Amino acid sequence: MANKTSKHAAAISASLIFATASGAVAAQGAAVPLEEVVVTAQKRSETLAEIPMSVTVLSGDALERQQAVTFEDMVSLVPGFSLNSTARGVNRITLRGINTGGVASTVGVYVDDVPFGSSSGLANAAILSGDFDTFDLARLEVLRGPQGTLYGASSLGGVMKYVLNAPNTEKFEGRAQVGIENIAHGDVGYSVTGLINIPLSERAALRASAYYRNSDGWIDSIGNNPIPSLTDPNVNVLNGTRVEDNINSVKSTGARLAALFKLTDSASLTLAAVAQDIDNGSTGVVDADPVTLKPLNDNVRSRYNSDFADIKYRVYSATLDWDFGGASLESITSYAEFSDTFQTDVAANTALLGLPIAPATTLIFGDPVTRPLSAILDQITSTDKFTQELRLVSADNDQFEWLLGVYYTKEDSGIDPQRLQAVEAGTDTLASGIPVLVNAVLTSKFEEKALFANATWHVAPRVELSFGARASQNDQKASQVLEGALLGGTINFDDAKSSESPFTWSISPRFAVNDDVSLYARVATGYRPGGPNVIPPGAPPGTPGSYDSDELTSYEAGVKASLADDRFMIDFAAYLLDWKKVQLLAVVNGVGLNANGGTAESKGFEFAATMRPTDNFTLVLNGAYTDAKLTQDTDPVVGGLDGDPLSYVPEWSLGLDANYGWTMASGAHAWVGGNLGYVGDRPADFNNRTAGGDLRKTDAYTLVNARAGIDFGSWSIELYGKNLSDEEGVSQINAEGALPNNAVGLAMIRPRTVGLAVGVKF
């Protein structure tokens, strides 16, 4: 096969692991042998050098060394990756700048070969990306988009694929770790992790892992900010916020169980289950000045009522792999459940909007209220998803390799309920005698069938051509009910339906200049499904009853090289993304609708370079330049203008990591390391502007992290620090109106954290 076993393939594959995983191999000892890294990005096992696209791989060992557990920890490790988040699991992830603040996701999340989350634009998938814990992970594969051919819907920006460690029939393995950490402005948190791998026989094995992480909060509610009456400014509707410390604590609990059965010498079955719960005591939002965007107080948010987000992930799968010799059949069957149960404190909103939550105010549905009331919004967003994928994959071949597949998914999603309710001021007790103010229920169904194919033709010893295509058919249905005292009755929206048949394709030539350098180019397309809209009463003429798929075409070129006897390695890619019929979120009569806007583009480059001056020392630099902007005005209700930069995308992001590992006289392995992560300033959503009409922007920030540890073989100890300079990095800017005193909310990154972890192996 063309160049499949060359030195170049092995060197480049290892270079990406070094570049993104910050010298994980160096941390294990003095020598740093280059290892060939095999990934499944193209749904067959290949080395990274063979893949004609930009792919980053973070090894599970490296993630564990760096205590990189969440999306926030990966921002400085993955070139071109950006995040805006208000709480753990309530996050929007972006690759290559593809983000306009819509409801449907632009980055697909996979657990092994199982797609996670809703494919439609009716279940808030864009802000609820699967933030899976990285414990007991083999690797994280990050594929730049679009990936419409092999991964289908909602992979415009790319795919993040969590590859879990598989059961091993060869050996018994067990280990556990306990950790303790202190967070600035907060208190002590702790974690416990453990795993066990049990060979049941030569043909069967069981692997189980579990983890519990308790991170203390660092935001306080300090009892100020009374809300004045709209009719009498001398009278306070609400006297002030609660007095509470460390309200934004996070507890994360999870477990994984997998069983491997080698049915014959050529067939195997793997059954797996993944469960994870994330309980957020509150968001990571603080009060800030709307002009300067500086916090009004140190780590303080005005909270009148409880606000929380409890998130649950459940993923069950059965994978059959049957090798016939000339080809293999792969079947992946899965069922997944996702839910986000949350409550929002809307006390400030109700007063500012003039809703009847005040003393001595005549409610539109009854008698005057003479006691202070507040309000909460509670909601459950959920998706149940069944998928079936069948793939027929050719064996490795020196001339031609191919893959044929079929895919089916059926999803049932709901925002049920979504309720605005009055509560007694200062409590979460529902106000007696006050009916539900607003109750909304939105249910939707998504069904998709797809046929896809991919092939690689080895044209000559150093030349190959990869190409693929995918034809899809999806049908959707949605209905909504609105009721409540503020609406004066019940409003039913009849079933809204849509159907479409997107087609995507890709073509990728690759040329190996020599054993150390290869060049590639790639043109590929992707899409997000369109869907139905439920039209609110009184909507203006022309309000769309459905919205179309948006379409993205990518033009990419790159080089992968290993030089100086594998002591300098680089992966560089430049791209231009042309985005049409961009999906946007509009609000009509208080009801959110999806609509198609105009066009946008993103162009830039990414790189990952590794320098290994000595066998013990590794220096890594990775980064991305992204110029992403609208190229047409959006609908005025969305607020985007031609030339506006796309939301929450930094122009520059950089990561620098140094790691030194050595073997001590006792035979133990020791390591020290640190990294810097730079995130440039980022623009807010299109409708979040200053009085002068400019988009609000977050300030740039630089993270400083450090680590040191010793592995004694049977046990290990590690000391680590994150954000040691205690940078006040901003992840998201909320619009005015949700907080008193005209404040805006800033979602902040985690402050300085110092921890100690002790592990044992058995």
NUTOR-480656 format. One record per residue (C-alpha): residue in three letters; y, z, x. Coordinates in steps of 0.05 Angstrom, whole numbers, plus 32768, in hexadecimal, padded with zeros to 4 digits. Layout:
% NUTOR-480656
ALAYZX/...
END
This chain:
% NUTOR-480656
MET800080008000/ALA80457FEF801A/ASN805C80288047/LYS8038805D801E/THR801E80868058/SER8054807A808B/LYS807980AE80B3/HIS80B6809B808A/ALA809680B08049/ALA808480F48063/ALA80C681018086/ILE80F380ED804D/SER80CB8115801B/ALA80D181538044/SER811B81478051/LEU812B814C8007/ILE8107818F8002/PHE812F81A8803D/ALA8170818C8023/THR816B81AB7FDF/ALA813F81E77FEB/SER816782018026/GLY81328205805C/ALA80FB82278036/VAL80C782128068/ALA80F0822B80A2/ALA80F2826F8082/GLN80A782748088/GLY80A4827480D4/ALA80B982558116/ALA809A8210810F/VAL80B281E080DA/PRO807E81AA80CE/LEU8095817380A0/GLU806A816E8063/GLU806281348034/VAL807F81497FF0/VAL805B812C7FB4/VAL807F812A7F71/THR8070810E7F2C/ALA80B680F47F1B/GLN809A80B07F07/LYS805D80CE7EE4/ARG802F80C07F1E/SER802780E67F5F/GLU805580C87F94/THR807C80DD7FD1/LEU80C780E17FC9/ALA80D180A87FF9/GLU80AB80797FCB/ILE80D980867F90/PRO811380557F8B/MET814480857F6A/SER816A80C57F7A/VAL813D81027F72/THR814881497F89/VAL810E817A7F91/LEU811581C57F95/SER80D581E77FAA/GLY80BF82257F85/ASP80BA824D7FC6/ALA8101823A7FD9/LEU811C824D7F95/GLU80FB82907F9A/ARG8117829C7FE0/GLN815D828E7FC7/GLN815382B77F87/ALA816682777F61/VAL814D82887F1C/THR817E82677EEB/PHE81A682277EE3/GLU81E3824B7F00/ASP81BD82577F41/MET81AE820D7F49/VAL81F681F17F46/SER81FD81F27F92/LEU81B581DA7F9E/VAL81B4819A7F75/PRO81E881637F86/GLY820D814A7F49/PHE81F481837F1C/SER822881A87EF2/LEU822481DF7EBF/ASN824F81FD7E8A/SER8233823B7E69/THR824982767E3F/ALA8208829D7E44/ARG81C382977E63/GLY819F825F7E3D/VAL81DF824A7E1A/ASN81F282137E4A/ARG820181CA7E51/ILE81E581A87E8F/THR820181687EAB/LEU81EA81377EE0/ARG821781017EFD/GLY825081147ECF/ILE823080FC7E8D/ASN8251812D7E5C/THR828381247E24/GLY827681667E00/GLY824981497DCA/VAL820F816B7DA6/ALA81D381447DC2/SER81BA81507E09/THR81C5811F7E42/VAL819381407E71/GLY814981467E5E/VAL812481867E6F/TYR80D981857E7A/VAL80A481BA7E86/ASP807081947EAE/ASP806981557E83/VAL808081777E42/PRO80C681667E28/PHE80ED81A27E10/GLY812481A77DDB/SER813C817B7DA4/SER814581307DAE/SER8177812A7D75/GLY81C181397D6F/LEU81B7816A7D36/ALA819C81A87D59/ASN81CF81BA7D8F/ALA81A081A27DC7/ALA81DA81937DF6/ILE81EF81DC7DFC/LEU81A881FA7DF9/SER818681DB7E35/GLY814581FD7E49/ASP8159822E7E80/PHE811382407E96/ASP810582767EC9/THR80EF825B7F0D/PHE80BB82907F1D/ASP807782727F30/LEU8094822C7F31/ALA807581F77F5E/ARG80B781D07F5F/LEU80F281B87F37/GLU80FA816C7F36/VAL814081537F25/LEU814181087F14/ARG818680E77F0F/GLY818E80BC7ED2/PRO818780977EA9/GLN813C80A27EA1/GLY8134807E7E5F/THR80F680567E73/LEU80C6808E7E84/TYR80E880CA7E63/GLY810880AA7E26/ALA813F80C97DFC/SER817680F67E15/SER816D80EB7E5F/LEU81AD80C47E6B/GLY81C380F17EA4/GLY817D80FF7EBC/VAL8142812F7EB6/MET813481757ECF/LYS80E9817F7ED4/TYR80CB81C57EDF/VAL808781BB7F01/LEU805E81FB7EFA/ASN802A82127F2C/ALA7FE681FD7F12/PRO7FA782287F11/ASN7F8082237F52/THR7F3482247F54/GLU7F32822D7FA0/LYS7F4C82747FAA/PHE7F6182B57F89/GLU7FAC82C47F8D/GLY7FD582FE7F75/ARG801B83177F85/ALA805283407F67/GLN809B834F7F76/VAL80CD83837F60/GLY8117837C7F6A/ILE815783A37F60/GLU819D83897F62/ASN81E483A17F58/ILE821883757F36/ALA8263837D7F44/HIS8289839B7F09/GLY824683AD7EEA/ASP820A83D87EF9/VAL81C383D27F13/GLY8191839E7EFC/TYR814883957F0D/SER810F83647F09/VAL80C383647F0B/THR809983257F16/GLY804F831A7F20/LEU801882E67F1F/ILE7FCE82DF7F26/ASN7FA182A37F31/ILE7F5782AC7F22/PRO7F2182787F33/LEU7EEF82807EFB/SER7EBE824E7F1C/GLU7EBF82107F45/ARG7ED781EB7F07/ALA7F05821D7EE4/ALA7F4182487EF5/LEU7F7482737ED2/ARG7FBC82807EE7/ALA7FEB82B27EC6/SER803182C87ED8/ALA806582F57EB9/TYR80AC830C7EC7/TYR80E1833B7EAD/ARG812983397EC4/ASN815F83697EAD/SER81A583557EC5/ASP81DD83857EB5/GLY821E836D7E96/TRP8262836D7EB7/ILE829383617E7D/ASP82B2839A7E55/SER82D383A17E11/ILE830B83D47E1A/GLY832683E27DD5/ASN836883BD7DD5/ASN8383837F7DB0/PRO839083937D68/ILE839683597D37/PRO83D6835A7D0D/SER83D783477CC4/LEU83EE83017CB4/THR841C831C7C7E/ASP8436835B7CA1/PRO8438835B7CED/ASN844383A67CEC/VAL83FF83B17CCE/ASN83C083A77CF8/VAL838683887CD5/LEU8357839F7D0C/ASN836E83D77D3A/GLY834B83BF7D78/THR830C83A87D9B/ARG82D083D37DA8/VAL82CB83FF7DE6/GLU828C83E87E09/ASP827783DC7E51/ASN824D83A57E70/ILE824483817E2E/ASN822683407E4B/SER81E5835B7E66/VAL81AA832A7E67/LYS816083387E60/SER812E83017E6F/THR80E483087E62/GLY80AE82D47E6B/ALA806582C47E76/ARG803C82877E87/LEU7FF1827C7E7F/ALA7FCA823F7E95/ALA7F8082307E96/LEU7F6181F67EBD/PHE7F1D81D97EAB/LYS7EFE81A27ED7/LEU7ED381837EA2/THR7EB281527ED2/ASP7EC181397F18/SER7EF381087EFA/ALA7F0F812D7EBD/SER7F37816D7EB5/LEU7F5981937E7D/THR7F9381C27E85/LEU7FAA81F07E4D/ALA7FED82137E57/ALA801D82417E32/VAL806482547E47/ALA808E82897E24/GLN80D382A17E36/ASP810682CD7E13/ILE814F82D37E28/ASP8177830B7E07/ASN81C283087E14/GLY81E983467E00/SER8228831C7DFD/THR824782DE7E1D/GLY826582DB7E62/VAL82AA82CB7E45/VAL82EA82F17E58/ASP833082F07E3B/ALA836182C37E61/ASP83A982AC7E5F/PRO83AC82687E3D/VAL83DF824E7E6F/THR83C982697EB2/LEU837F826F7EA0/LYS837E82B27EC3/PRO835782EC7EA4/LEU8385831B7E7D/ASN835D83567E98/ASP8326835D7ECA/ASN82E583487EA9/VAL82FB835A7E62/ARG82F083377E1F/SER830A834E7DDC/ARG82CC835C7DB2/TYR82D283767D6B/ASN8289836C7D56/SER824883607D7A/ASP823A831B7D95/PHE81F783097DB3/ALA81C782D07DBF/ASP817C82D97DBE/ILE8156829B7DD5/LYS810C828D7DD2/TYR80E482567DF4/ARG809B82487DE3/VAL8075820D7E01/TYR802A81FF7DF7/SER800781C37E16/ALA7FC481A37E23/THR7FBE81707E5B/LEU7F8181447E65/ASP7F7A811B7EA5/TRP7F3F80EB7EA7/ASP7F3680BF7EE4/PHE7F0D80807ED7/GLY7F1280677F1E/GLY7F40802A7F16/ALA7F6E80517EE7/SER7F7780957EC9/LEU7F8680AC7E83/GLU7FB880E47E7A/SER7FC381067E37/ILE7FF9813B7E2D/THR7FFB815E7DEA/SER803081937DDE/TYR805081BF7DAB/ALA809081E47DBA/GLU80BD82147D94/PHE810582257DA5/SER813582547D82/ASP817B826F7D8F/THR818D82AA7D64/PHE81D582BE7D6F/GLN821082E27D51/THR825982D27D5F/ASP829383027D58/VAL82C782DB7D2E/ALA82F783137D1D/ALA833182F27D41/ASN832282AF7D22/THR832282CA7CDB/ALA836682EB7CE3/LEU838582AF7D07/LEU836A827E7CD4/GLY838182A87C99/LEU833C82B67C7D/PRO833B82F27C4E/ILE832283277C7F/ALA835B83597C7A/PRO836F83977C52/ALA8399838F7C14/THR838783457C0E/THR836F83277BCD/LEU832F83037BDC/ILE832482C07BBA/PHE82E282D97B9E/GLY82F4831E7B84/ASP831D835D7B85/PRO834F83717BBB/VAL8332838F7BFB/THR835483CF7C13/ARG832A83DD7C51/PRO832A83B87C93/LEU82F483847C9A/SER82DD83587CD2/ALA82AF831B7CD5/ILE827383007CFA/LEU825082BD7CFD/ASP820582C07D05/GLN81D982837D10/ILE8192826E7D22/THR8188822A7D43/SER813F82157D4C/THR811281DA7D5C/ASP80C781D37D54/LYS80AE81977D7C/PHE806A81757D80/THR805E813F7DB4/GLN802481137DC8/GLU802580E67E05/LEU7FED80B97E1E/ARG7FF280967E62/LEU7FC480657E84/VAL7FD480667ECE/SER7FB880377F02/ALA7F9A80507F43/ASP7FC280497F83/ASN7FC280007F98/ASP7FDE7FD97FD2/GLN7FF57FA07FA5/PHE80067FB77F5F/GLU80097FFA7F3A/TRP801680037EF1/LEU801E80367EBA/LEU8019802D7E6E/GLY802A80637E3C/VAL803580757DF4/TYR805E80B07DDB/TYR806880D37D98/THR8093810E7D84/LYS80A281317D43/GLU80D981657D40/ASP80F081947D09/SER813381B47D18/GLY816181E27CF2/ILE81A382067CF5/ASP818C82397CC2/PRO81B182647CB2/GLN81F9825E7CC9/ARG821E82957CA4/LEU826582AF7CA5/GLN826382F77C8C/ALA829383307C83/VAL828283727CA7/GLU82A283B67CA7/ALA82D683B87CDF/GLY82BB83D17D21/THR827283CC7D0B/ASP823D83987CFE/THR823083B47CB8/LEU8237837F7C82/ALA827283907C55/SER825B83AB7C12/GLY827083847BD6/ILE828483467BFF/PRO825783097BF6/VAL824782D97C2E/LEU828682B27C3E/VAL826482727C56/ASN821B82617C5D/ALA8206821E7C7B/VAL81C082037C84/LEU81B281C27CAA/THR816A81AA7CB1/SER8154816A7CD4/LYS811681447CE7/PHE810D81157D22/GLU80D180E87D2D/GLU80C980B77D67/LYS809580877D7F/ALA809A80637DC2/LEU807380337DEE/PHE808580317E38/ALA806D80107E78/ASN807E80147EC2/ALA80647FED7EFE/THR806E7FE57F49/TRP80607FA37F6B/HIS80577FA87FB7/VAL80747F647FC7/ALA806D7F6A8013/PRO805B7FA08045/ARG80A27FBC8042/VAL80BA7FA27FFF/GLU80AA7FBB7FB9/LEU80C57FB17F74/SER80C07FE57F3C/PHE80D07FD57EF4/GLY80C67FF37EAF/ALA80D77FF17E66/ARG80D3801D7E28/ALA80D7800A7DDE/SER80E480437DAD/GLN80E9804D7D62/ASN8107808C7D44/ASP811380A27CFD/GLN813E80DD7CE9/LYS815081047CAB/ALA8181813D7CA0/SER819C81667C66/GLN81CF819E7C60/VAL81E281D37C2E/LEU822681F77C2E/GLU823382337C03/GLY825B82737C01/ALA829782967BE4/LEU82CA82707C0E/LEU82AD822E7BF6/GLY82AD82407BAD/GLY8265822D7BA1/THR822C82047BBD/ILE823281BF7BDC/ASN81F281977BE8/PHE81F1815B7C17/ASP81BB812A7C04/ASP818881167C39/ALA81A980EB7C6E/LYS817B80BB7C93/SER817D808D7CCF/SER814E80607CF5/GLU8155803A7D37/SER812D80177D6D/PRO814B80207DB3/PHE81317FF97DF0/THR813A800E7E38/TRP81267FF07E7A/SER812B7FF97EC6/ILE81227FD07F05/SER81217FEC7F4C/PRO81167FC57F8D/ARG81087FEC7FCD/PHE81087FD48015/ALA80ED7FFC8050/VAL81187FE8808C/ASN80E8800B80BB/ASP80BC804980BB/ASP80FA807580B9/VAL812C8053808A/SER812680368045/LEU815880178014/TYR815380127FC9/ALA817A7FFB7F8C/ARG8170800C7F43/VAL818B7FF27F01/ALA8175801B7EC4/THR818880297E7D/GLY818480677E50/TYR8199807F7E0C/ARG81A280BA7DDD/PRO818880B27D96/GLY81B980A67D5F/GLY81AE80C77D1C/PRO81C780D87CD6/ASN820680FE7CC3/VAL820C812B7C86/ILE825081187C69/PRO827B81527C51/PRO829F814F7C0E/GLY82E481307C12/ALA82D5810C7C53/PRO830580D17C5E/PRO82ED808A7C50/GLY82C7806D7C8A/THR82A880AE7CA2/PRO826780967CC1/GLY822680A77C9D/SER8201809E7CDE/TYR820F80967D28/ASP81F080667D5A/SER81CB80727D9B/ASP81F980737DD7/GLU81E480477E11/LEU81EA80507E5C/THR81DD801F7E95/SER81D780387EDC/TYR81E180117F1C/GLU81C880387F59/ALA81BC802A7FA3/GLY81A3805A7FD7/VAL81878066801D/LYS815380988035/ALA814D80A38080/SER812B80D080B2/LEU814980CD80F8/ALA814780F1813B/ASP80FC81008138/ASP8104811B80F2/ARG813A814C8106/PHE816F812A80DC/MET816081118097/ILE818C80F58060/ASP818880DC8019/PHE81C580B87FFF/ALA81D080967FBB/ALA820D80757F9C/TYR821180637F52/LEU823A80467F19/LEU8229805B7ED2/ASP824380317E98/TRP824280597E56/LYS824C80387E12/LYS825180517DCA/VAL825980977DE5/GLN824280CC7DB3/LEU827980FF7DA2/LEU827F813A7D74/ALA82B481367D3D/VAL82C6816A7D08/VAL82D681527CC1/ASN82EB81867C8D/GLY82CC81BD7CB8/VAL828981997CBF/GLY8271817E7D02/LEU825E81347D04/ASN824381087D3C/ALA826980C87D48/ASN826A80907D7C/GLY82A780897DA8/GLY82B980537DDA/THR82A3804E7E22/ALA82A180797E61/GLU828A80707EA9/SER8274809C7EE2/LYS827280857F2A/GLY826680AB7F6A/PHE823280BE7F9E/GLU820380F67FB1/PHE81E581097FF3/ALA81B5813B8012/ALA81B28142805D/THR818681708087/MET8191818080D1/ARG815C81A680F8/PRO817881B3813E/THR813E81E18150/ASP80FA81F08130/ASN811582328116/PHE8159821C80FC/THR816981EF80C0/LEU81AD81DA80A9/VAL81B581B78066/LEU81F081948046/ASN81EF81768001/GLY8226815E7FD4/ALA8240812F7F9F/TYR827F81097F8E/THR828680F97F43/ASP82BD80CF7F23/ALA82AC80D37ED9/LYS82DF80BF7EA3/LEU82EB80A17E5F/THR82FC80577E60/GLN831380567E17/ASP833580877DE8/THR830880AE7DBB/ASP831480BB7D71/PRO835480E67D6C/VAL832C81207D4E/VAL830581247D8F/GLY834381207DBA/GLY832C80F77DF5/LEU835A80C47E16/ASP834C80887E42/GLY834980A27E89/ASP833880EA7E78/PRO830381077EA7/LEU82C181197E86/SER82BA81627E73/TYR82A681977EA5/VAL829581677EDD/PRO82AF81797F23/GLU82C7813F7F4E/TRP82A981607F8C/SER826F81907F93/LEU825081A47FD6/GLY821A81D27FEF/LEU820E81EA8037/ASP81D28213804B/ALA81BA8230808C/ASN817782518098/TYR8157827080D7/GLY810F828680D6/TRP80E482A3810E/THR80A282C7811C/MET80A8830F8132/ALA807D832F8168/SER805483518131/GLY8044830D8112/ALA8072831880D7/HIS80A182E080C3/ALA80EB82EE80BD/TRP812582C580A4/VAL817082C8809A/GLY819A82958075/GLY81D68287804B/ASN81F882518024/LEU823B823B800A/GLY824482177FC8/TYR828581F47FB6/VAL829481DE7F6F/GLY82D581B77F65/ASP830581C07F2B/ARG82EB81A77EE8/PRO830D818F7EA9/ALA830081AF7E65/ASP82EE818C7E24/PHE831B81547E0B/ASN833B817F7DD5/ASN834981B97E04/ARG838E81A87E1F/THR83CD81CB7E36/ALA840E81C87E0F/GLY8421818C7E3B/GLY83E381657E26/ASP83BC816C7E67/LEU837481807E67/ARG836981C87E7C/LYS834481CE7EBD/THR831A82047EDE/ASP832B82167F26/ALA82FD82027F5E/TYR82D282397F7C/THR82A482457FB7/LEU826682717FB5/VAL824C82977FF2/ASN820382AC7FF0/ALA81D882CD8025/ARG819082E2802E/ALA816383058062/GLY811B831B8060/ILE80D983288082/ASP80948312806B/PHE805D83408087/GLY802583188067/SER800C834A8033/TRP8053835F801F/SER809B83488029/ILE80E283618021/GLU8122833A8016/LEU816B834B8011/TYR819983197FEE/GLY81E083117FD7/LYS81FE82DF7FA6/ASN824882CE7F9E/LEU825882FF7FD5/SER82A382EF7FD2/ASP82A283007F88/GLU82C182BE7F73/GLU82DA82B97F2C/GLY82BB82757F1E/VAL82C582597ED8/SER828C82367EB4/GLN82B082257E73/ILE82F4822A7E52/ASN82F382397E08/ALA832A821F7DDB/GLU8361824E7DC0/GLY835782727D7E/ALA831782987D88/LEU833882D47DAB/PRO837682FE7D99/ASN83BA82F77DBA/ASN83B082AC7DBF/ALA838082B87DF9/VAL834D82847E0F/GLY830782967E23/LEU82ED82887E69/ALA82A282877E74/MET829A82A47EBA/ILE8263829E7EEE/ARG823D82DB7F04/PRO826583077F34/ARG824E83227F77/THR820583387F74/VAL81DE835B7FAB/GLY819483677FA5/LEU8154837E7FC7/ALA810F83627FB7/VAL80CB837C7FCF/GLY808C83537FC5/VAL8042835F7FCE/LYS8007832E7FD3/PHE7FBE833D7FC3/
END
